[in-house]
Amino acid sequence: MAAAAVVSVSMGVMKPVLSKLATLMGDEYKKIKGLRKEVIFLQRELGDMDALLENMDSVDELNPQAKKWRRDIIEMSYNIEDRIDDFMHMVDPRMSALYKESASLVGIDAQKDKLVSWAMDEVKQLKFMAIVGFEPQLIGIFNSLLSQLGQQTYSHACQLQDPINALRRHLQDKRYFIVVDDLWDMQAWDAIQCAFPQINNSSRVIITTRIENVARSCCHNQGCIHNMKHLSDQDSRKLFFGRIFGSEDACPTHLKKASCEILKKCDGLPLAIIAMASMLACEPRILEGQWVHIKNSLDTNKAATKSKYEDMMYILDLSYKNLPRHLKACFLYLGSYPEDHPINRVDLVRRWVAEGFVSNSTGQDVWDVAESYFNELVNRSMLQPTYNKYTTEVLYCRVHDMLLDLIVRRCKEGNFLHLINEPEAVANVQDEVIRRLTIVGLMTDIEDDIKVPITLGQNISQIRSLAILGKSNWTPLLFEFKFLRVLFLDSYNSKININMNCINQLSQLRYLNVRGDVMLPCQIRGLRHLETLDLSIMASNIALEIADMPRLSHLVMSCSMRLPDGNIGKLNLLHTLHTLYLQTNPLESVIGMGQLTCLSDLRFTFPKGCAPLEKVACMEALSTSLEKLSNLRKLHMSISYGAVAWPADSLCSVSPTFHNLEEVHMSECTFSRLPRWIDRLQSLCMLSLGGEANGPRRFCHHWDRGTVPTQT
């Protein structure tokens, strides 16, 4: 189990190193004396090490000496990559699917009916129900409750009675129904129950836990315990075969025996069944030998006599070990998000690319390849997607708690990343060489006006990925992070005390996403490796310098930001442009958009207070540019707050080559007729258009791809 984890970690570091060595063999560096000889030596040695690490995937357990060798090799690879980056910068700083649900829910009807009957029972006046099935941080639990109730949250350093009192005050005169998920110990419940006032108004609290003693503790006064039943054999087969073949009848006869053995090992546990079924369903060919191999692997489970939890973890680990090698680092990277945190799909795949986990060796666009990685993890049930209610697009995803447990184990073994969400956890990383770090709500307020600084030792200079989520009074000096590739600051409307004036010195930065009250310099420039710049939730008035960002692919701006006159056309690799505010950006920006031929996602906003002639000039320039953007998939047009709808009939007669356009949102523009090019959009699945100016009507429709109605 440990071996497989670190193979994936090696994949996350070896591939970028070998790729950069190949770059050093290129023409740009051929005049540097002795370089090619040294690079060839490193390629040969690291190539051999990479092959050996990959072979470890088949080893169940390594001896201590082999584990130490493996970790030393991975750390050495990180250091080599850092030195290569230093060297390249010193030499010349200017070098340069469809989603499918796993299965319908099965085996829950009877249990659901029982719980509903308890919740609705007015005679028993139940207050607590515990579901026993599948070491909380109490402040985190209370903050989650407060946040969902629209109340102010507390720092980790607050007194425990503060959030308890806040919850009691809010619930005192209300009838409530609250679910506390995945409770781990009885002492935690002793504190949590204090937050629920006993006012005899038929309120309900449901607790889920994996531990029966915790369930009994929760319900010792008033309440019922419901033990989640394992799926029956019939429901297990329905879930397993439905995921792979659509139905049990479609399963080939020669696979029935192995299937029964695999299901027997899964013991009616839904997550285990889905994990095994998804793994087998994603195999390119259905081979009996592969099924027998999986069955034999389950037979060798050394933890089978320990606990249901360890049995489940063994099955999930087997599913993880059978991931393609290119997905393993991407999967482990999910450990950089807190438990139950909604993960934005777009942000995730862009961070994968920035970390070097995504290969475009086949010639495909690297962003399309990253999306395919995401789709693979969804299809393998390693991610739980949240879909847009109108389209098949996934907006967010989550990781099952037990899969996150697995990720945390593997990341710790391979020193892949660290997540710190409480002050006490800081001590655990003092002696570690940290490569990737997530800080979540790390505040140490002793009193409202006193803050104790957070220190993380001397090993932070080699961090290549840094995320700070929520309130934090950790104040790192950014100029120390010379190898930083990913920087994500999300302060949730609170202030992060980081001096960003040196941001332009982070020469290796590939992903920069800043949200909230963070002060930025007046210009961001010279970040020649930057691929993603997301400043969408900012109040700063920044004049973006774009001349020295040749690799910028995704640009997301706030309403107050502007681009320098005439420079937008230089962003010839730009795929995403959100949101170009025409009130702060000149007409030349609209004209220049026609040069952005890679653009696939475009959003812009019309200003208010424009004269009629200015509107006509703007729409004509827009029409000319749109005709050149043949790779567009999403087009959003909106108007500034307080502005009147813009007449857009000039767009009706353009002749764009929108072969891939999937979404058109122009509901705040007025049309007297439907644009003639609409019925040629064979990929369109969402359309929103404004109505006539003299009698506003709106047209909004959603349909499956390829079924666009023709005009009559």
C-alpha positions in Angstrom: 0.0 0.0 0.0 2.8 2.5 0.9 4.7 1.7 -2.3 1.8 2.7 -4.6 1.4 6.0 -2.8 5.0 7.1 -3.4 5.1 6.0 -7.0 2.4 8.6 -7.6 4.4 11.1 -5.6 7.4 10.3 -7.8 5.2 10.8 -10.8 4.4 14.3 -9.5 8.1 15.3 -9.3 9.9 13.1 -11.9 7.9 14.1 -14.9 8.5 17.8 -14.6 12.3 17.2 -13.9 12.7 15.0 -17.0 10.7 17.5 -19.1 12.9 20.4 -18.0 16.0 18.3 -18.8 14.7 17.8 -22.3 14.3 21.6 -22.6 17.9 22.0 -21.6 18.8 19.8 -24.6 17.1 22.3 -27.0 18.7 24.9 -29.2 18.4 27.7 -26.8 21.0 26.2 -24.5 23.3 24.4 -26.9 26.0 27.0 -26.7 26.6 26.6 -23.0 29.8 24.6 -22.6 29.5 21.2 -21.0 25.8 21.4 -20.4 24.6 18.7 -22.8 27.0 16.1 -21.2 25.7 16.9 -17.7 22.1 16.8 -18.9 22.5 13.5 -20.6 24.0 12.0 -17.5 21.0 13.3 -15.4 18.5 12.1 -17.9 20.0 8.6 -17.8 20.3 8.4 -14.0 16.9 9.9 -13.3 15.2 7.8 -16.0 16.5 4.6 -14.4 15.3 5.8 -10.9 11.9 6.7 -12.4 11.5 3.2 -13.9 12.5 1.6 -10.6 10.0 3.8 -8.6 7.3 2.8 -11.1 8.1 -0.9 -10.6 7.4 -0.4 -6.8 3.8 -0.1 -7.7 3.5 -3.9 -7.6 5.1 -4.2 -4.2 2.7 -4.4 -1.2 5.2 -3.4 1.5 8.8 -2.1 1.4 11.4 -2.6 4.0 12.6 0.5 6.0 15.8 0.9 4.0 13.9 0.9 0.7 11.4 3.4 2.1 14.2 5.7 3.1 15.9 5.4 -0.3 12.7 6.1 -2.1 12.0 9.3 -0.1 15.6 10.5 -0.5 15.3 10.1 -4.3 12.1 12.1 -4.4 13.5 14.9 -2.3 16.6 14.9 -4.5 14.4 15.2 -7.5 12.6 18.2 -6.0 16.0 19.9 -5.3 17.3 19.2 -8.8 14.2 20.8 -10.3 14.7 23.9 -8.1 18.3 24.2 -9.3 17.3 23.8 -12.9 14.7 26.6 -12.5 17.4 28.8 -10.9 19.8 28.0 -13.7 17.3 28.7 -16.5 16.3 32.0 -14.9 19.9 33.0 -14.5 20.9 32.2 -18.0 18.1 34.2 -19.7 14.9 35.2 -17.8 13.2 35.8 -21.2 13.4 32.1 -22.4 10.8 30.7 -22.5 -16.9 14.3 -21.9 -19.8 13.4 -20.9 -20.4 12.7 -17.2 -22.1 9.5 -16.1 -23.7 8.8 -12.8 -22.1 5.8 -11.1 -25.4 4.1 -10.5 -28.9 4.8 -9.3 -29.2 4.6 -5.5 -30.0 1.1 -4.4 -30.9 -0.5 -1.1 -32.0 2.6 0.8 -35.7 2.7 0.5 -36.6 0.8 3.7 -34.0 2.6 5.7 -35.1 6.0 4.4 -38.7 5.3 5.2 -37.7 4.3 8.8 -35.8 7.5 9.3 -38.5 9.7 7.9 -41.1 8.0 10.2 -38.9 8.8 13.2 -38.3 12.4 12.1 -42.1 12.9 11.7 -43.1 11.2 14.9 -44.9 13.7 17.1 -45.8 11.2 19.8 -42.3 10.1 20.9 -41.0 13.7 20.7 -37.6 12.4 19.6 -34.8 14.9 19.9 -31.8 12.8 18.8 -31.3 10.1 16.2 -27.9 8.4 15.6 -27.1 6.5 12.4 -24.3 4.0 12.8 -22.5 3.4 9.5 -19.7 4.7 7.9 -11.6 13.1 16.1 -13.7 16.0 15.1 -12.3 19.5 15.6 -15.1 21.0 17.7 -14.6 24.6 16.6 -14.7 23.4 13.0 -18.0 21.7 13.6 -19.6 24.7 15.4 -18.3 27.0 12.7 -19.8 24.8 10.0 -23.2 25.0 11.8 -22.9 28.8 12.3 -22.0 29.4 8.7 -24.9 27.3 7.4 -27.2 29.2 9.7 -25.9 32.5 8.4 -24.1 33.5 11.6 -20.6 34.8 12.4 -17.9 32.1 12.7 -15.1 32.0 15.3 -11.3 31.5 15.2 -9.7 28.3 16.4 -8.3 30.1 19.4 -11.7 31.2 20.8 -13.2 29.8 24.0 -15.5 26.8 23.3 -18.5 28.4 25.0 -18.4 31.3 22.5 -19.8 29.4 19.4 -22.0 27.2 21.7 -23.6 30.4 23.2 -24.0 31.8 19.7 -25.8 28.7 18.5 -28.1 28.5 21.5 -29.1 32.2 21.1 -29.9 31.7 17.4 -31.9 28.4 17.9 -33.6 29.4 21.1 -37.0 30.4 19.6 -36.8 28.2 16.5 -37.8 24.7 15.5 -34.8 23.1 13.9 -33.6 20.0 12.0 -29.8 19.6 12.1 -27.5 16.8 10.8 -24.1 16.3 12.5 -22.2 14.1 10.1 -19.4 11.6 11.0 -19.0 12.1 14.8 -16.0 10.2 16.2 -16.0 10.4 20.0 -18.4 10.7 23.0 -16.5 13.7 24.5 -17.3 15.7 21.4 -21.0 15.0 21.7 -21.0 16.1 25.3 -19.9 19.6 24.0 -22.0 19.6 20.8 -25.3 18.8 22.5 -24.9 21.9 24.7 -25.5 24.0 21.6 -29.1 22.7 21.1 -31.6 24.3 23.5 -34.1 21.9 25.1 -37.4 23.8 24.3 -39.7 20.8 23.5 -40.9 22.0 20.1 -40.3 18.8 18.2 -36.9 19.8 16.8 -34.7 17.0 15.5 -30.9 16.3 15.4 -29.5 13.5 13.4 -26.0 12.2 14.1 -24.0 9.9 11.9 -21.1 8.0 13.3 -19.1 4.8 12.6 -18.8 4.0 16.3 -21.7 2.4 18.1 -20.6 3.6 21.6 -20.9 7.2 20.3 -24.4 6.5 19.0 -25.5 5.1 22.4 -24.0 8.2 24.1 -25.9 10.5 21.9 -29.3 8.7 22.5 -29.1 7.7 26.1 -31.9 10.0 27.1 -34.3 10.5 24.2 -33.6 9.0 20.8 -33.2 6.0 18.6 -30.2 4.3 17.0 -30.5 3.1 13.4 -27.8 0.7 12.4 -27.1 1.1 8.7 -27.6 -2.3 7.1 -25.2 -3.7 4.5 -26.7 -4.1 1.0 -28.4 -7.4 0.4 -26.9 -9.7 -2.2 -29.5 -8.7 -4.7 -28.8 -4.9 -4.2 -25.1 -5.5 -4.2 -25.3 -7.2 -7.6 -27.6 -4.5 -8.9 -25.1 -1.8 -7.9 -22.0 -3.7 -9.1 -23.3 -4.9 -12.5 -25.3 -1.8 -13.1 -22.1 0.3 -12.9 -20.1 -1.9 -15.3 -22.6 -3.4 -17.7 -25.9 -1.5 -17.1 -27.6 -4.7 -15.7 -26.7 -8.1 -14.4 -28.1 -9.8 -17.5 -25.4 -8.1 -19.6 -22.5 -9.6 -17.6 -20.6 -12.3 -19.6 -21.0 -15.7 -18.1 -17.3 -16.3 -17.7 -17.0 -13.3 -15.4 -19.8 -14.4 -13.0 -17.6 -16.5 -10.7 -15.0 -13.8 -10.2 -17.7 -11.2 -9.7 -19.3 -13.2 -6.9 -16.0 -13.5 -5.1 -15.3 -9.7 -5.4 -18.8 -8.9 -4.1 -18.3 -11.3 -1.2 -15.2 -9.4 -0.2 -17.0 -6.1 -0.5 -19.5 -7.4 2.1 -22.4 -5.2 1.0 -20.5 -1.9 1.6 -21.7 0.5 -1.1 -18.5 2.5 -1.3 -16.5 -0.6 -1.7 -18.8 -2.0 -4.4 -18.7 1.3 -6.3 -14.9 1.5 -6.0 -14.4 -2.0 -7.4 -17.0 -1.6 -10.1 -15.7 1.8 -11.3 -12.2 0.4 -11.4 -13.3 -2.5 -13.6 -15.6 -0.4 -15.7 -12.7 1.9 -16.7 -10.5 -0.9 -18.0 -10.1 -0.6 -21.8 -10.9 -4.2 -22.3 -13.0 -6.7 -20.3 -10.5 -9.5 -19.5 -11.2 -12.4 -17.2 -7.6 -12.3 -16.0 -8.0 -8.8 -14.8 -11.0 -9.7 -12.7 -9.3 -12.7 -11.2 -6.3 -10.5 -10.4 -8.6 -8.1 -8.5 -10.2 -11.0 -6.7 -6.8 -12.4 -5.7 -5.6 -9.0 -4.5 -8.6 -8.9 -2.2 -7.8 -12.4 -1.0 -4.4 -11.2 0.2 -5.8 -8.5 2.5 -3.7 -8.7 5.6 -6.0 -6.3 7.4 -9.1 -8.5 6.9 -9.3 -9.6 10.5 -8.9 -6.1 12.0 -12.0 -4.0 11.4 -14.5 -3.1 8.8 -12.9 0.3 8.5 -9.5 -1.2 7.6 -11.1 -3.6 5.2 -12.7 -0.7 3.5 -9.5 1.2 3.4 -7.7 -1.8 1.9 -10.3 -1.9 -0.9 -10.0 1.8 -1.6 -6.3 1.5 -1.6 -6.5 -1.2 -4.2 -8.7 1.1 -6.3 -6.1 3.8 -5.9 -3.2 1.5 -6.8 -5.0 0.6 -10.1 -5.3 4.2 -11.2 -3.3 5.0 -14.3 0.0 6.6 -13.3 -0.8 10.0 -14.7 -3.8 10.3 -12.4 -2.2 9.4 -9.1 -0.5 12.8 -8.4 -3.7 14.5 -9.4 -5.7 12.4 -7.0 -3.3 13.0 -4.1 -3.5 16.7 -4.8 -7.1 16.7 -3.5 -5.6 16.5 -0.1 -4.8 20.2 -0.3 -8.5 20.9 0.3 -10.1 20.7 3.7 -12.7 17.9 4.5 -16.1 18.6 3.0 -14.8 21.6 1.1 -16.5 22.2 -2.2 -13.7 22.0 -4.8 -14.1 24.3 -7.9 -13.4 22.1 -10.9 -11.9 24.9 -13.0 -9.5 25.9 -10.2 -8.5 22.3 -9.6 -7.5 21.5 -13.2 -5.7 24.7 -13.6 -3.6 24.0 -10.5 -2.9 20.5 -11.8 -1.4 22.1 -15.0 0.6 24.6 -13.0 2.0 21.8 -10.8 3.2 19.9 -13.9 1.0 16.9 -13.4 -0.6 17.1 -16.9 1.2 15.9 -20.0 0.3 17.0 -23.6 2.7 14.7 -25.3 0.0 13.5 -27.6 -0.3 17.0 -29.1 -3.7 17.8 -27.5 -4.3 21.1 -25.8 -3.0 20.7 -22.2 -6.2 22.2 -20.8 -8.3 19.6 -22.6 -6.0 16.9 -21.3 -6.5 18.2 -17.7 -10.2 18.1 -18.1 -10.0 14.5 -19.3 -8.0 13.7 -16.2 -10.9 15.1 -14.1 -13.4 13.1 -16.1 -11.5 9.9 -15.5 -11.5 10.5 -11.7 -15.2 11.1 -11.8 -15.9 8.0 -13.9 -13.8 6.0 -11.4 -15.9 7.3 -8.5 -12.8 8.9 -6.9 -14.6 12.3 -7.1 -18.2 13.2 -6.3 -19.3 15.7 -8.9 -21.9 18.5 -8.5 -23.5 19.3 -11.8 -24.9 22.5 -13.3 -28.7 22.1 -13.2 -29.0 23.1 -16.8 -26.1 21.3 -18.5 -23.8 18.3 -18.0 -21.0 20.6 -16.8 -19.5 19.9 -13.4 -19.1 23.0 -11.3 -17.8 21.6 -8.1 -16.7 18.2 -6.7 -16.1 16.7 -3.3 -14.0 13.8 -1.9 -15.6 11.1 0.2 -14.3 11.2 3.8 -12.7 7.7 3.6 -11.0 8.5 0.3 -9.7 11.7 1.9 -8.4 9.6 4.8 -6.5 7.5 2.3 -5.1 10.6 0.6 -3.9 12.0 3.9 -2.1 8.8 4.7 -0.3 8.6 1.4 0.6 12.3 1.3 2.2 11.9 4.8 4.2 8.9 3.7 5.5 10.6 0.6 5.9 14.1 2.0 3.7 15.2 -0.9 1.7 18.0 0.8 0.7 19.4 4.1 -2.6 20.8 5.3 -2.7 22.8 8.6 -6.1 23.8 10.0 -5.4 24.3 13.7 -2.5 25.9 15.6 -1.6 22.6 17.3 -0.8 21.1 13.9 2.0 23.6 13.2 4.4 21.7 15.6 4.0 18.5 13.4 5.7 20.1 10.4 8.5 22.0 12.1 11.1 19.5 11.0 9.6 18.7 7.5 10.8 20.0 4.2 7.5 21.4 3.0 6.8 21.3 -0.8 3.0 22.0 -0.9 1.1 23.8 2.0 -2.5 24.7 2.6 -3.3 26.9 5.6 -7.0 26.9 6.7 -8.3 29.5 9.1 -5.1 29.6 11.1 -5.8 32.3 13.7 -4.4 32.5 17.2 -6.4 35.3 18.7 -6.0 35.2 22.5 -8.0 38.5 22.8 -9.6 40.5 20.1 -6.8 43.0 20.0 -3.9 40.5 20.5 -2.6 38.2 17.9 0.2 35.6 18.3 2.2 35.1 15.1 2.4 31.7 13.5 5.9 30.4 12.7 6.5 27.4 10.4 10.3 26.9 10.9 13.0 27.4 8.3 11.9 24.9 5.7 9.3 27.0 3.9 11.7 28.4 1.2 11.2 25.3 -0.9 7.4 25.5 -1.0 6.1 25.3 -4.6 2.4 25.5 -3.8 0.8 27.7 -1.2 -2.9 28.1 -0.4 -4.3 30.2 2.5 -8.0 29.8 3.0 -10.0 31.9 5.4 -8.8 34.2 8.2 -5.1 33.9 8.9 -2.5 35.9 10.8 0.4 33.9 9.4 2.4 36.5 7.6 5.0 34.8 5.3 7.5 36.9 3.4 6.7 36.0 -0.3 10.2 36.9 -1.5 11.4 33.8 0.3 9.3 31.5 -1.9 11.6 31.6 -4.9 10.3 28.2 -6.3 6.6 29.0 -5.8 4.4 27.8 -8.7 0.9 28.0 -7.2 -0.4 30.8 -5.0 -4.0 30.8 -3.9 -5.3 33.3 -1.3 -9.0 33.1 -0.4 -9.7 35.3 2.6 -13.5 34.9 2.7 -14.1 38.7 3.0 -11.4 39.0 5.7 -7.9 40.3 5.5 -4.8 38.3 4.9 -1.7 40.1 6.1 0.7 39.3 3.3 2.9 41.9 1.6 2.3 41.3 -2.1 4.7 44.0 -3.3 7.3 41.4 -4.3 4.8 39.3 -6.3 6.7 40.2 -9.5 9.8 38.6 -8.2 8.2 35.1 -8.2 9.7 34.1 -11.5 8.4 30.5 -11.4 4.8 31.4 -10.6 2.3 29.7 -12.9 -1.0 30.1 -11.0 -2.1 33.2 -9.1 -5.6 33.4 -7.6 -6.4 36.1 -5.1 -9.8 36.6 -3.5 -10.8 39.0 -0.8 -9.1 41.8 1.1 -5.5 41.4 -0.1 -3.5 44.4 -1.2 -1.7 44.0 -4.6 0.9 46.3 -6.2 -0.3 48.7 -8.9 1.2 46.5 -11.6 1.6 42.8 -12.1 4.2 42.1 -14.8 7.2 40.0 -15.8 5.7 36.7 -14.7 6.8 34.9 -17.8 5.6 31.4 -16.7 2.2 32.6 -15.4 -0.7 30.6 -16.9 -3.6 31.6 -14.7 -4.3 35.1 -13.2 -7.5 35.2 -11.3 -8.3 38.5 -9.5 -12.1 38.3 -9.9 -13.0 39.2 -6.3 -10.8 42.2 -5.7 -11.4 45.8 -5.1 -8.0 47.1 -6.1 -7.7 49.3 -9.2 -4.8 47.5 -11.0 -3.5 48.4 -14.4 -2.4 45.0 -15.6 0.9 44.9 -17.5 0.6 42.0 -19.9 3.6 42.4 -22.1 5.8 40.1 -20.1 3.2 37.3 -19.6 3.7 35.3 -22.8 2.1 32.0 -21.4 -1.0 33.6 -19.9 -3.9 31.3 -20.7 -6.6 32.3 -18.2 -7.3 35.9 -17.2 -10.1 36.7 -14.7 -10.5 40.3 -13.7 -12.6 42.4 -11.3 -14.8 45.2 -12.5 -12.2 47.9 -11.6 -9.3 46.5 -13.5 -8.1 47.6 -16.9 -5.8 46.5 -19.6 -3.2 48.8 -21.1 -4.3 50.4 -24.4 -3.7 48.3 -27.4 -2.0 45.3 -25.6 -4.7 42.8 -25.4 -3.8 41.2 -28.8 -0.4 40.1 -27.4 -2.2 37.5 -25.2 -2.3 35.1 -28.1 -2.5 32.0 -25.9 -5.5 33.3 -23.9 -8.2 30.7 -23.5 -10.3 32.5 -20.9 -11.1 36.2 -20.5 -13.4 37.2 -17.6 -14.7 39.8 -17.4 -13.7 42.6 -19.7 -15.5 45.7 -18.4 -15.9 48.0 -21.3 -16.4 51.0 -18.9 -12.8 50.7 -17.6 -11.3 49.3 -20.8 -11.1 51.2 -24.1 -12.7 50.3 -27.5 -9.3 49.2 -28.7 -9.7 46.2 -26.3 -12.8 45.1 -28.1 -11.1 45.4 -31.5 -8.0 43.5 -30.2 -10.1 40.6 -29.0 -10.2 39.4 -32.6 -6.6 38.5 -32.4 -7.2 36.0 -29.5 -7.9 33.0 -31.7 -7.4 30.5 -28.9 -10.2 32.1 -26.8 -12.8 29.6 -25.7 -14.5 31.4 -22.8 -15.3 35.1 -23.2 -17.3 37.3 -20.8 -17.6 41.1 -21.0 -19.8 43.8 -19.6 -21.3 46.9 -21.3 -21.0 50.2 -19.5 -23.8 52.5 -18.5 -24.2 56.1 -19.7 -22.9 55.6 -23.2 -24.1 57.8 -26.1 -26.0 56.0 -28.9 -23.1 56.5 -31.3 -20.7 55.0 -28.8 -22.9 51.9 -28.5 -23.1 51.5 -32.3 -19.3 51.8 -32.6 -18.8 49.2 -29.8 -21.2 46.7 -31.3 -19.6 47.0 -34.7 -16.2 46.4 -33.3 -17.6 43.5 -31.3 -19.2 42.0 -34.4 -15.9 42.2 -36.3 -14.0 40.5 -33.5 -16.5 37.7 -32.9 -16.3 36.6 -36.5 -12.6 35.6 -35.9 -13.1 33.6 -32.7 -13.8 30.2 -34.1 -12.8 28.3 -30.9 -15.4 30.0 -28.6 -17.3 27.6 -26.3 -18.9 30.1 -24.0 -20.0 33.7 -24.7 -21.5 35.8 -21.9 -22.6 39.5 -22.4 -24.0 41.5 -19.6 -24.5 45.2 -18.6 -23.3 47.2 -15.7 -25.6 47.7 -12.7 -28.1 50.4 -13.5 -27.5 50.4 -17.2 -30.2 50.0 -19.8 -30.2 47.0 -22.2 -28.0 47.4 -25.2 -29.4 47.0 -28.7 -27.6 44.1 -30.4 -29.2 43.7 -33.8 -25.8 44.3 -35.4 -24.9 40.8 -34.1 -27.7 39.2 -36.1 -26.0 39.5 -39.4 -22.4 38.5 -38.5 -21.0 35.3 -40.0 -19.1 33.6 -37.1 -17.6 30.1 -37.4 -18.8 29.0 -34.0 -18.4 25.2 -34.4 -17.9 24.6 -30.7 -20.1 27.2 -29.0 -22.0 25.6 -26.1 -23.4 28.5 -24.1 -24.7 31.9 -25.2 -25.9 34.4 -22.6 -27.1 37.7 -24.0 -30.3 38.2 -22.0 -29.4 41.8 -21.3 -29.0 42.7 -24.9 -32.1 43.5 -27.0 -32.9 41.8 -30.3 -35.7 42.4 -32.7 -35.2 39.0 -34.3 -33.3 35.8 -33.6 -29.7 36.0 -34.9 -29.5 33.9 -38.1 -26.4 32.0 -37.0 -28.1 30.5 -33.9 -29.5 27.5 -35.8 -26.0 26.5 -37.0 -24.7 26.0 -33.5 -24.7 22.2 -33.4 -22.9 22.1 -30.0 -25.2 24.6 -28.3 -26.9 23.5 -25.1 -27.8 26.8 -23.4 -29.1 30.0 -25.0 -30.4 33.2 -23.3 -31.3 36.2 -25.4 -33.0 39.5 -24.7 -36.3 40.5 -26.4 -37.4 43.6 -28.3 -36.4 47.0 -27.0 -40.0 48.3 -27.2 -41.7 45.5 -25.3 -39.1 43.6 -23.4 -39.3 39.8 -23.9 -36.6 37.3 -23.0 -35.9 34.0 -24.6 -34.1 31.4 -22.5 -33.8 27.8 -23.3 -31.7 24.7 -22.5 -31.5 21.6 -24.6 -29.3 18.6 -25.3 -26.4 19.1 -27.5 -27.2 18.7 -31.2 -31.0 19.4 -30.9 -31.0 23.2 -31.6 -34.4 24.2 -33.1 -34.2 25.8 -36.6 -35.8 29.1 -37.3 -39.2 29.2 -39.0 
